Amino acid sequence: MSDHYDIELLIKSHIPIIVIETHEELRAVELLTQITRRLARPVFKWSVTEGLRRLDQDYAPQRHNSQPLDVLQHIKAVSLPGLFILADFHPYLEDPLHVRLLKDIALTCEVRKHTLVLLSHHLDIPPELHKFSARAVLTLPSPSELHALVREVAREWSLHHSGQSVKADPEALQMLVSNLSGLTYRDAKRLARNAIFNDGAITQSDLQRVMKAKYELLNQKGVLAFEYDTARFSEVGGFKRLKHWLEQRRRPVTDGLPSPPLGVPKGILLLGVQGCGKSLAAKAVAGTWAIPLLRLDFGTLYNKFFGETERNLRESLKTAEAMAPCVLWADEIEKGVSTDGSDNATSRRVLGTLLTWLAEKKKPVFIVATANDIEALPPELVRKGRFDEIFFVDLPDQSAREAIFRIHLVNRNGDGAAIDIPSLASMSEGFSGAEIEQVIVSAYYSAHAQNLTLNTQTIAAEIALTRPLSVTMAEKIAYLRSWAAERTVPCD
């Protein structure tokens, strides 16, 4: 209904050129035909393959008007007001003669009352036509429309299978509709068919396939990475305060139930010592909440052409919103938004785009940003209000180190009961979680080389041989702790 109203208003306002960017050409043409029928105006569609054809009457295409120059001269000469859809006209906007003819038609709009609709997947309007054009957007289907679409597909399956009903409980149906949100009608219908026609039922495996296919449809440029290997907080030692904080915000994100005074949770910034579990914590948020995890890769985000980097970021954020509810993991965010002035202000524009999105987003996209170098973080990013909270990930304490030892021993089929974990945790004071993991890996190799069973002494020997980061970079870590003391919340 909104699409009808917005486009009809542009036509009634005598906007000479309406620009519609969409991959759903058939849906756009059908919508425009319905509007012009109500306005009692003729509607024509042109393509270079068919020429000019009147859609509201059953006339044969005018193939003599198949070339862009011919059709524009024809429209300019026609006196009867009409709406002309020019499909895939974007390659011809680079010709000055075509641009001038479009402008000539636009200049006579008040007299002839023609409306031109430029319809394509992507359109860059020449500066000469900016004042004469307006953009219209085909909105994505609403939840109620997606419900109707899924039921239509279910009826279609039933007709092909002797009237049998599709097996699905209300919860599975609601989950499928939720997974289809953010897609076009065409793509949503195709994925709904894939889910239902597979076995005549909507199951958990169908929902996972739909989400994977949805991500692949939305992320054509590969800037976002879909992380399949997520973790749970049972696999993360320590982080007690962060775990409690996240548990309080689980339902507003996963169920989409933010209370009006609070809004949707924005996310968190994790600062801290390298190797202490920031990335694992980001994975654990998505794994514990059972929602998709998308990783924003700043390496592929940046593009040498002016404006393309910001466009890539906007499209990535739009994809994340279409995948909502989800966790968006911005790993080592300082590498993407450090404003040192060496890149023609690209990183500053990227930072501005990201901050605007954080301030205005309404969808349940929970961002988890991680950073190691606080000096590279711009002040605009770390001020209060940008994120819901800034957490500091310090070196693990005694109890956290014990938990880390236990987790890695169990993960490698070790017998934690036969090893003096409290003693090892005491010996490894100042070790990060990554360093503890590497100690266990090295101890396994050492024990295997000597045909021995892993024991406390083997691990202790590896601890003695290791110089942790807290020793080799003591001054930098001390500065980091001092900076974080009054500015962040400790994870434990």
MARBA-763745 format. One line per field, with one value per residue (C-alpha): x, y negated, z; residue number from 1. Coordinates in steps of 0.001 Angstrom, whole numbers, plus 524288, in hexadecimal, padded with zeros to 5 digits. Last residue first. Example, Ala and Ser with C-alpha at 12.3 -4.5 7.8 and 13.67 -1.06 7.14 Angstrom:
! MARBA-763745
c1 <- 83566 | 8300C
c2 <- 80424 | 81194
c3 <- 81BE4 | 81E78
nr <- 2 | 1
***
This chain:
! MARBA-763745
c1 <- 88915 | 886DC | 88BEE | 883F0 | 88AF3 | 88FE2 | 8958E | 89E75 | 89F7E | 8AAA9 | 8B272 | 8B072 | 8B50E | 8C0E3 | 8C4A7 | 8C2C5 | 8CBF9 | 8D653 | 8D5E0 | 8D799 | 8E0CE | 8DC1D | 8CD40 | 8CEE0 | 8D2D3 | 8E08F | 8DE9A | 8E8E5 | 8E414 | 8D61E | 8DAD7 | 8E126 | 8D4AB | 8CCF0 | 8D601 | 8D60F | 8C739 | 8C575 | 8C33E | 8C5A6 | 8D336 | 8D86B | 8E384 | 8DF78 | 8D129 | 8D407 | 8DB2A | 8D090 | 8C60E | 8CDE3 | 8CEF0 | 8C023 | 8BDF6 | 8C753 | 8C0DA | 8B39B | 8B94A | 8BF5D | 8B24D | 8AB8F | 8B5A4 | 8C06F | 8C39E | 8C2D0 | 8C5F7 | 8CBE4 | 8BF96 | 8B6E1 | 8BFB4 | 8BE13 | 8AF4C | 8AEF2 | 8B60B | 8B3EE | 8AD99 | 89FD4 | 8A1A4 | 8A2FC | 8A5AF | 89CB8 | 8A1CF | 895B0 | 89636 | 8A40E | 8A0C8 | 894DE | 89BA7 | 8A768 | 89E72 | 89636 | 8A26A | 8A72E | 89A22 | 89B00 | 8A8E1 | 8A67E | 8A60B | 8AD95 | 8A456 | 89909 | 893B8 | 8856D | 87F8D | 870D0 | 86461 | 86CCE | 86D80 | 86742 | 8737C | 87F19 | 88747 | 88424 | 8850C | 89249 | 8984D | 89E69 | 8ACB2 | 8B1C2 | 8A917 | 8B044 | 8AA3C | 89C3E | 88FEB | 88275 | 87664 | 86AA1 | 85CF1 | 853FE | 8460D | 840C7 | 83E9A | 84B96 | 84CE4 | 85865 | 86057 | 85DC3 | 86268 | 86EA0 | 871CA | 87013 | 87853 | 88314 | 8833B | 88418 | 88FB0 | 895E5 | 894DF | 89AE8 | 8A497 | 8AB0F | 8B662 | 8AE6B | 8B0AB | 8A241 | 8A24A | 89531 | 8985A | 8A45C | 89E63 | 8934A | 89BE2 | 89088 | 88363 | 879FC | 86BD4 | 862ED | 855BF | 8472B | 8478A | 84C87 | 84680 | 84CD1 | 85A05 | 85817 | 8552E | 8617D | 86953 | 8630C | 8667B | 87467 | 87651 | 870DF | 87A6E | 885A4 | 88098 | 88099 | 88D38 | 892BD | 89DC7 | 89479 | 89487 | 88AB4 | 892C4 | 89CDC | 892AB | 88C59 | 87F7C | 87C83 | 86E75 | 86990 | 85BEB | 85346 | 85352 | 854D3 | 85FD7 | 8667A | 864EF | 86A9F | 874D5 | 87A93 | 87D11 | 882A8 | 88C03 | 890A9 | 8932E | 89970 | 8A5D2 | 8AF19 | 8B255 | 8AFCB | 8A372 | 89849 | 88AEA | 880FB | 872D6 | 865F5 | 85A7B | 84F7C | 84263 | 83A27 | 83A3C | 82E00 | 82602 | 82917 | 830D4 | 82A60 | 8313E | 831B5 | 8406C | 84463 | 83AE9 | 83B9E | 84A56 | 84CB5 | 84D2F | 85531 | 85F3F | 86204 | 8631A | 86CC3 | 87494 | 875AE | 87A28 | 883FB | 88C0C | 88F1D | 887F1 | 8831E | 876F5 | 874DC | 87137 | 8789D | 875FF | 87BE3 | 87265 | 8775D | 87106 | 87B19 | 8770B | 87E2B | 87B51 | 875B5 | 8694C | 865BD | 856E9 | 854C8 | 85F36 | 85967 | 84BDF | 85106 | 85733 | 84AE5 | 84235 | 84AFD | 84A54 | 83B8D | 83A19 | 84271 | 83947 | 82D7C | 822BA | 81C30 | 81892 | 825ED | 82E1C | 82267 | 820D1 | 82E77 | 83261 | 82521 | 826C9 | 83449 | 82EB2 | 82364 | 82C7F | 8356B | 82A5C | 82387 | 83056 | 8379D | 8390C | 8303B | 830FE | 83702 | 82BF4 | 821BB | 82894 | 8291C | 81A99 | 81740 | 81FD8 | 81919 | 80B79 | 80E38 | 81171 | 80DB1 | 808B1 | 7FB16 | 7F80A | 7EE71 | 7F2DE | 80131 | 80283 | 7F714 | 7FCD4 | 809D3 | 802D9 | 7FAF1 | 807A9 | 80D68 | 80175 | 80295 | 810D3 | 80D0D | 801E9 | 80B07 | 814FC | 80A93 | 8076C | 815D6 | 81775 | 81CD2 | 82851 | 82552 | 8268C | 82D9A | 82AD2 | 8352C | 83250 | 836A3 | 83653 | 84052 | 849E0 | 84905 | 854E3 | 85CED | 85BED | 853FE | 85BAA | 8522D | 8533C | 84A18 | 84213 | 8359A | 835E4 | 827B9 | 82442 | 817D3 | 811BF | 80948 | 809E2 | 809C7 | 80F1B | 81896 | 81E8D | 82BA3 | 82C06 | 82AF6 | 83613 | 83E1E | 83C5F | 84058 | 84C88 | 8506A | 84EA9 | 8573E | 86197 | 86318 | 866DD | 85895 | 8579B | 85D7A | 8533D | 8471B | 84466 | 835A5 | 83006 | 82229 | 81A31 | 80E4E | 8053A | 7FFD2 | 7FB50 | 80402 | 80E54 | 81A2D | 82355 | 81F64 | 822CD | 82FF0 | 832F9 | 82EE0 | 83747 | 8438E | 8423D | 8411A | 83549 | 82BB2 | 829FC | 82669 | 8198B | 8147F | 80741 | 7FB7A | 7F341 | 7F04D | 7F488 | 8028C | 805D2 | 81283 | 81EE1 | 82A59 | 82B79 | 83A0F | 83E58 | 83394 | 82847 | 81BD9 | 80FD8 | 804E3 | 7F898 | 7F229 | 7E53D | 7EAD9 | 7E64A | 7EBD8 | 7F852 | 7F9E8 | 7F75E | 800EE | 80B69 | 80A04 | 80A80 | 816B7 | 81D51 | 819F4 | 81F15 | 82BB6 | 82F0B | 83DC9 | 83B35 | 83F8A | 833F6 | 8364F | 82AAE | 82CC6 | 8237C | 81DD3 | 81008 | 80B77 | 80116 | 80BC4 | 813C2 | 8078F | 80473 | 81228 | 810F8 | 80307 | 804D8 | 8118F | 80B34 | 80000
c2 <- 8271F | 82003 | 8134D | 8070F | 7FC4C | 7EE55 | 7ED0E | 7F916 | 7FA74 | 7F0BE | 7F680 | 80456 | 80092 | 7F96D | 8057A | 80DE8 | 8052B | 8052D | 813F4 | 81771 | 82326 | 82663 | 82535 | 82B04 | 837E7 | 83D8B | 84C3E | 8565E | 85776 | 85982 | 86474 | 86B54 | 869C9 | 8706E | 87C2F | 87CB1 | 87C89 | 88835 | 88BE2 | 89A53 | 89D93 | 8A2E5 | 898E7 | 891EE | 892CA | 88C47 | 88100 | 87F2B | 87F25 | 87584 | 86C64 | 86C96 | 86A5A | 85EC4 | 85965 | 8596B | 8525E | 84841 | 845FE | 8441A | 83A09 | 83D15 | 833BB | 83E6C | 84B67 | 85223 | 84FB1 | 85555 | 86136 | 863A0 | 86207 | 86B99 | 876C2 | 880B9 | 88E20 | 8889A | 880AC | 88CFC | 887C6 | 88A26 | 87E0D | 875F9 | 87ABF | 875B0 | 868D4 | 8665A | 86A4B | 86192 | 8562C | 85862 | 858AA | 84C39 | 845B6 | 8498A | 84433 | 83773 | 83634 | 82B05 | 81FA8 | 81E15 | 81056 | 80E3A | 80242 | 801AA | 7FE9D | 7F9C3 | 7EBF8 | 7E684 | 7E386 | 7DF72 | 7EA40 | 7E857 | 7D998 | 7D9F9 | 7E13C | 7EE60 | 7EF9F | 7ECE3 | 7F7B7 | 8022E | 80F96 | 80DD0 | 81609 | 811B6 | 819A9 | 8141E | 818E2 | 817AE | 81775 | 80DA5 | 7FF60 | 7F962 | 7EA9B | 7E813 | 7F3F7 | 7F126 | 7E322 | 7E7CD | 7F1A2 | 7E7CA | 7DDB4 | 7E79E | 7EB8F | 7DD2A | 7DB96 | 7E7FB | 7E261 | 7D558 | 7D562 | 7E1A5 | 7DC91 | 7D3B7 | 7DBA7 | 7DE30 | 7EC3F | 7F1DC | 7FEF3 | 8034E | 7FE86 | 8083F | 813C5 | 81D1C | 816FA | 82207 | 81FC9 | 8285B | 82BD8 | 829AB | 8252F | 82A59 | 81EED | 8158F | 81C0A | 81AA9 | 80C23 | 80AC9 | 8116F | 808EA | 7FCA2 | 80172 | 804AA | 7F753 | 7F0C2 | 7F82C | 7F532 | 7E66D | 7E3EB | 7F015 | 7F743 | 7FFDC | 80301 | 80CD2 | 818BB | 81651 | 810AE | 81E1A | 81CBD | 829C7 | 82E82 | 8377D | 83D31 | 83F14 | 849C6 | 84031 | 84853 | 84A3E | 83C07 | 836C1 | 841A3 | 83D72 | 82FBB | 835A0 | 83DF6 | 831C0 | 82AAA | 83682 | 831FA | 8339A | 8253F | 81D04 | 8152A | 80DC0 | 81395 | 809F0 | 80DA1 | 80D88 | 804FD | 80AB2 | 807C0 | 7FD3C | 7F9FF | 7F1C9 | 7F9CA | 80752 | 80F55 | 81C28 | 8211A | 82ED4 | 830B8 | 822A2 | 81E39 | 82C21 | 82CE6 | 81FC5 | 8240A | 83004 | 82709 | 81FD3 | 82C8D | 83235 | 82585 | 825B2 | 833D3 | 83296 | 83E00 | 849ED | 84AF5 | 85824 | 857A9 | 84A78 | 85162 | 85146 | 84E3D | 85553 | 851BA | 843D8 | 83D32 | 833CD | 8263B | 81F22 | 82A39 | 82196 | 829B6 | 829D4 | 829B4 | 8360F | 83DB7 | 83993 | 83DD1 | 84AFD | 84D52 | 848D1 | 8515A | 85D1E | 85B3F | 859E7 | 86643 | 86DC7 | 86931 | 86E7A | 86930 | 874C5 | 879C4 | 8800E | 87748 | 86FFD | 86850 | 862E3 | 860DF | 85AD8 | 85140 | 84DFA | 84ADA | 84316 | 83AD3 | 8386B | 833BE | 82BC0 | 82500 | 82907 | 821D3 | 82B2D | 8394A | 83E32 | 83815 | 83E81 | 84B94 | 849AB | 84663 | 852B5 | 85AE7 | 85522 | 85737 | 865CA | 86A79 | 8762D | 871E4 | 8773D | 881D3 | 87DF9 | 88813 | 88403 | 879B5 | 871BB | 87289 | 86D0F | 86137 | 85F87 | 85F4E | 85551 | 84C9D | 84E84 | 84A29 | 83E0B | 83A76 | 83B31 | 83326 | 828CD | 8285D | 8273E | 81BDA | 81D92 | 814E6 | 80708 | 80313 | 7F618 | 7E9D9 | 7E00E | 7D273 | 7CBD9 | 7BE92 | 7B778 | 7C2E0 | 7C3B1 | 7BB87 | 7C228 | 7CF49 | 7D9AC | 7E599 | 7F0FB | 7FEDB | 80A91 | 80356 | 7FB93 | 7ED97 | 7E930 | 7DDCC | 7D633 | 7CE19 | 7C271 | 7BC58 | 7AE24 | 7AEC5 | 7B979 | 7B1B7 | 7AFCA | 7BE46 | 7C25A | 7B92A | 7BE52 | 7CC46 | 7C7E1 | 7C14F | 7CD97 | 7D5EA | 7CCA6 | 7CC24 | 7DB25 | 7E0B9 | 7E26C | 7ED2B | 7F7BA | 7F4E1 | 7F6C2 | 80431 | 802DF | 7F5D2 | 7F51E | 7EA7B | 7E4AD | 7DD3B | 7D00E | 7CF8E | 7C5F0 | 7CF73 | 7C8E0 | 7C9B9 | 7D7E0 | 7DB2E | 7D429 | 7DBE6 | 7E8A3 | 7E664 | 7E294 | 7EE62 | 7F7FD | 80112 | 7F736 | 7FE48 | 80A0B | 803DB | 80F15 | 814DF | 80F0E | 81582 | 80909 | 804F4 | 80931 | 80122 | 8063A | 7FF38 | 80750 | 815AA | 81827 | 80A2C | 8092E | 7FFC2 | 8007A | 7F81A | 7F3D9 | 7EC8A | 7E445 | 7E69C | 7E369 | 7F086 | 7F78B | 7EF99 | 7F4B9 | 802F1 | 80240 | 7FC4A | 8076E | 811CA | 80B82 | 80B1A | 8195D | 81D9D | 815F4 | 81B9F | 81918 | 80B3F | 7FD38 | 7F487 | 7E6C3 | 7DE0E | 7D386 | 7C846 | 7C687 | 7C250 | 7C262 | 7CC5F | 7D5A7 | 7D3C3 | 7D5DB | 7E25E | 7E747 | 7E4B1 | 7E9BC | 7F659 | 7F9A5 | 7F6D1 | 80000
c3 <- 88A59 | 87D69 | 88363 | 8801D | 878DB | 87A0F | 887BB | 887F2 | 87929 | 87775 | 882C8 | 87DC7 | 87034 | 875BE | 87DB1 | 87191 | 869C3 | 87471 | 87669 | 86816 | 86946 | 87707 | 875A0 | 8680E | 86E22 | 86E26 | 86D2C | 87117 | 87F27 | 87A7D | 871A2 | 87D3B | 8851D | 87A47 | 87A60 | 88950 | 88A47 | 8816E | 8732F | 8714E | 86C64 | 85F8C | 86014 | 8538F | 857B5 | 864C8 | 85E2E | 853FB | 85E72 | 8669B | 85AE6 | 858F9 | 86789 | 867C5 | 85B70 | 8621C | 86DE4 | 864D3 | 85DFE | 86B1B | 86F2B | 878DC | 88406 | 88E58 | 887F0 | 893D0 | 89BDB | 89131 | 8905E | 89EFB | 89E3E | 89296 | 8992E | 88E73 | 88FB0 | 890A8 | 8844E | 87C35 | 86EA8 | 86339 | 85C43 | 85F27 | 86D4B | 86F09 | 86872 | 8710D | 87DC1 | 87B4C | 87813 | 88455 | 88CDB | 8863F | 88920 | 8977C | 898C1 | 89151 | 88287 | 87C1B | 879F5 | 87087 | 87287 | 86F47 | 868C0 | 86A3A | 862B4 | 85798 | 8521E | 85E6F | 8661C | 85DCB | 857FD | 8499A | 848D2 | 84F9C | 843EE | 8476B | 8434B | 85114 | 8566C | 84EB6 | 85127 | 84C8E | 84BB8 | 84723 | 84A55 | 8434B | 84691 | 83ABA | 83FDA | 835C8 | 83966 | 8358D | 836EB | 84006 | 83C1D | 82DAE | 82F20 | 8362F | 82B71 | 8206D | 82793 | 82A1F | 81BC4 | 81815 | 82131 | 81BC0 | 80DFB | 81202 | 80692 | 80BF1 | 81445 | 81D32 | 82995 | 82BDE | 830D0 | 82C80 | 8261D | 82D96 | 83A68 | 83899 | 83BD2 | 83937 | 83624 | 839AD | 835E0 | 83E20 | 83851 | 83946 | 82EC0 | 821AB | 81A1E | 823C1 | 8216B | 812C6 | 81455 | 81C89 | 811CB | 80753 | 80EFD | 81108 | 802A7 | 7FED6 | 8082A | 801DD | 7F42D | 7F63B | 7EED9 | 7E85E | 7EF4E | 7F704 | 80587 | 80AAA | 806F2 | 811A5 | 81ADC | 81BEA | 82340 | 829AC | 829C8 | 8349A | 83326 | 83F43 | 8499B | 85515 | 85ABC | 84D98 | 84995 | 85648 | 8567E | 8497C | 84EBE | 85B4A | 85354 | 84C3B | 85913 | 85F79 | 8664D | 85ADA | 85987 | 86595 | 865DE | 86004 | 85D36 | 857DC | 859F8 | 852C3 | 84EFF | 85741 | 85094 | 856EC | 8655C | 8679E | 85DC9 | 86363 | 859BB | 855FE | 849C9 | 84F4A | 84DF5 | 850A9 | 85B46 | 860D7 | 86306 | 86971 | 877BC | 873E1 | 86DA5 | 87A53 | 881F0 | 87822 | 87810 | 886E7 | 88723 | 87BEF | 88135 | 878EE | 86C00 | 86717 | 86FB6 | 86951 | 85CDC | 8500F | 841C6 | 8362C | 82B55 | 82A1A | 81E6E | 818FF | 814D0 | 809DD | 8004B | 7F593 | 7F3AC | 8020F | 80126 | 7F93E | 8008F | 80DA4 | 80967 | 804F7 | 8125B | 81971 | 810E4 | 81302 | 821BC | 8216C | 81948 | 82324 | 82DFA | 826A9 | 81DE8 | 8174E | 809E3 | 80824 | 7FF4A | 7F9B5 | 8065A | 808C0 | 7FA8A | 7F7A1 | 802E9 | 7FD95 | 7F020 | 7F5BC | 7FE0F | 7F271 | 7E9B5 | 7F41B | 7F7C1 | 803F7 | 810F4 | 81846 | 8139D | 82048 | 82833 | 81F88 | 8214F | 83016 | 8308A | 828F6 | 831EA | 83DE8 | 8384C | 835C0 | 82823 | 81FE8 | 81285 | 8101B | 80636 | 7FB6D | 7F187 | 7F19C | 7E6EE | 7EC19 | 7F9E1 | 7F547 | 7EF60 | 7FBD7 | 803AE | 7FA35 | 7FC54 | 80B0E | 80A62 | 8027E | 80BAB | 81763 | 80FB2 | 80D35 | 81BC5 | 81F2C | 8157F | 807D0 | 80411 | 7FFEB | 7F1C0 | 7F24B | 7EA80 | 7E680 | 7E16A | 7D4E0 | 7CE51 | 7D6A3 | 7D59B | 7C6C5 | 7C2F0 | 7CDA5 | 7C696 | 7CDF9 | 7D215 | 7D15B | 7D67A | 7D54C | 7CB18 | 7C8D4 | 7C400 | 7C492 | 7BBB5 | 7BE6A | 7B391 | 7B711 | 7A96E | 7AE01 | 7BBE5 | 7B7E5 | 7ACAB | 7B3A2 | 7B727 | 7A8EA | 7A532 | 7B0AD | 7AC14 | 79E58 | 7A3DF | 7AB5E | 79F3A | 79741 | 7A204 | 7A182 | 7AEDD | 7B297 | 7A849 | 7B0F8 | 7BB9A | 7B325 | 7B8C1 | 7B72A | 7B2CE | 7B81A | 7B151 | 7B816 | 7AF25 | 7AB7F | 79D13 | 7957A | 7909F | 78A42 | 795F8 | 79830 | 789F9 | 78ACE | 79728 | 790AE | 784A6 | 78C38 | 79536 | 789D8 | 789EC | 78468 | 77753 | 77F97 | 7839F | 78BF1 | 78831 | 78F13 | 79998 | 7A115 | 7AEBD | 7ABF1 | 79FE4 | 79A1B | 795D4 | 790CB | 793EA | 79621 | 7993D | 7A352 | 7A3F7 | 7ABFD | 7A9CC | 7B2CD | 7AEAB | 7B92A | 7C003 | 7CD75 | 7D2D3 | 7C6F5 | 7C89E | 7D682 | 7D304 | 7C79F | 7D051 | 7DA21 | 7CF82 | 7C9BB | 7D70B | 7D9EE | 7CCAF | 7CE4D | 7DB9B | 7DB7F | 7E028 | 7DE7A | 7DB2A | 7D5F4 | 7D2F3 | 7C89F | 7C596 | 7D352 | 7D026 | 7DE63 | 7DAC1 | 7D637 | 7E2A8 | 7EB04 | 7E3A6 | 7E686 | 7F520 | 7F680 | 7EEED | 7F5EC | 80321 | 80000
nr <- 492 | 491 | 490 | 489 | 488 | 487 | 486 | 485 | 484 | 483 | 482 | 481 | 480 | 479 | 478 | 477 | 476 | 475 | 474 | 473 | 472 | 471 | 470 | 469 | 468 | 467 | 466 | 465 | 464 | 463 | 462 | 461 | 460 | 459 | 458 | 457 | 456 | 455 | 454 | 453 | 452 | 451 | 450 | 449 | 448 | 447 | 446 | 445 | 444 | 443 | 442 | 441 | 440 | 439 | 438 | 437 | 436 | 435 | 434 | 433 | 432 | 431 | 430 | 429 | 428 | 427 | 426 | 425 | 424 | 423 | 422 | 421 | 420 | 419 | 418 | 417 | 416 | 415 | 414 | 413 | 412 | 411 | 410 | 409 | 408 | 407 | 406 | 405 | 404 | 403 | 402 | 401 | 400 | 399 | 398 | 397 | 396 | 395 | 394 | 393 | 392 | 391 | 390 | 389 | 388 | 387 | 386 | 385 | 384 | 383 | 382 | 381 | 380 | 379 | 378 | 377 | 376 | 375 | 374 | 373 | 372 | 371 | 370 | 369 | 368 | 367 | 366 | 365 | 364 | 363 | 362 | 361 | 360 | 359 | 358 | 357 | 356 | 355 | 354 | 353 | 352 | 351 | 350 | 349 | 348 | 347 | 346 | 345 | 344 | 343 | 342 | 341 | 340 | 339 | 338 | 337 | 336 | 335 | 334 | 333 | 332 | 331 | 330 | 329 | 328 | 327 | 326 | 325 | 324 | 323 | 322 | 321 | 320 | 319 | 318 | 317 | 316 | 315 | 314 | 313 | 312 | 311 | 310 | 309 | 308 | 307 | 306 | 305 | 304 | 303 | 302 | 301 | 300 | 299 | 298 | 297 | 296 | 295 | 294 | 293 | 292 | 291 | 290 | 289 | 288 | 287 | 286 | 285 | 284 | 283 | 282 | 281 | 280 | 279 | 278 | 277 | 276 | 275 | 274 | 273 | 272 | 271 | 270 | 269 | 268 | 267 | 266 | 265 | 264 | 263 | 262 | 261 | 260 | 259 | 258 | 257 | 256 | 255 | 254 | 253 | 252 | 251 | 250 | 249 | 248 | 247 | 246 | 245 | 244 | 243 | 242 | 241 | 240 | 239 | 238 | 237 | 236 | 235 | 234 | 233 | 232 | 231 | 230 | 229 | 228 | 227 | 226 | 225 | 224 | 223 | 222 | 221 | 220 | 219 | 218 | 217 | 216 | 215 | 214 | 213 | 212 | 211 | 210 | 209 | 208 | 207 | 206 | 205 | 204 | 203 | 202 | 201 | 200 | 199 | 198 | 197 | 196 | 195 | 194 | 193 | 192 | 191 | 190 | 189 | 188 | 187 | 186 | 185 | 184 | 183 | 182 | 181 | 180 | 179 | 178 | 177 | 176 | 175 | 174 | 173 | 172 | 171 | 170 | 169 | 168 | 167 | 166 | 165 | 164 | 163 | 162 | 161 | 160 | 159 | 158 | 157 | 156 | 155 | 154 | 153 | 152 | 151 | 150 | 149 | 148 | 147 | 146 | 145 | 144 | 143 | 142 | 141 | 140 | 139 | 138 | 137 | 136 | 135 | 134 | 133 | 132 | 131 | 130 | 129 | 128 | 127 | 126 | 125 | 124 | 123 | 122 | 121 | 120 | 119 | 118 | 117 | 116 | 115 | 114 | 113 | 112 | 111 | 110 | 109 | 108 | 107 | 106 | 105 | 104 | 103 | 102 | 101 | 100 | 99 | 98 | 97 | 96 | 95 | 94 | 93 | 92 | 91 | 90 | 89 | 88 | 87 | 86 | 85 | 84 | 83 | 82 | 81 | 80 | 79 | 78 | 77 | 76 | 75 | 74 | 73 | 72 | 71 | 70 | 69 | 68 | 67 | 66 | 65 | 64 | 63 | 62 | 61 | 60 | 59 | 58 | 57 | 56 | 55 | 54 | 53 | 52 | 51 | 50 | 49 | 48 | 47 | 46 | 45 | 44 | 43 | 42 | 41 | 40 | 39 | 38 | 37 | 36 | 35 | 34 | 33 | 32 | 31 | 30 | 29 | 28 | 27 | 26 | 25 | 24 | 23 | 22 | 21 | 20 | 19 | 18 | 17 | 16 | 15 | 14 | 13 | 12 | 11 | 10 | 9 | 8 | 7 | 6 | 5 | 4 | 3 | 2 | 1
***
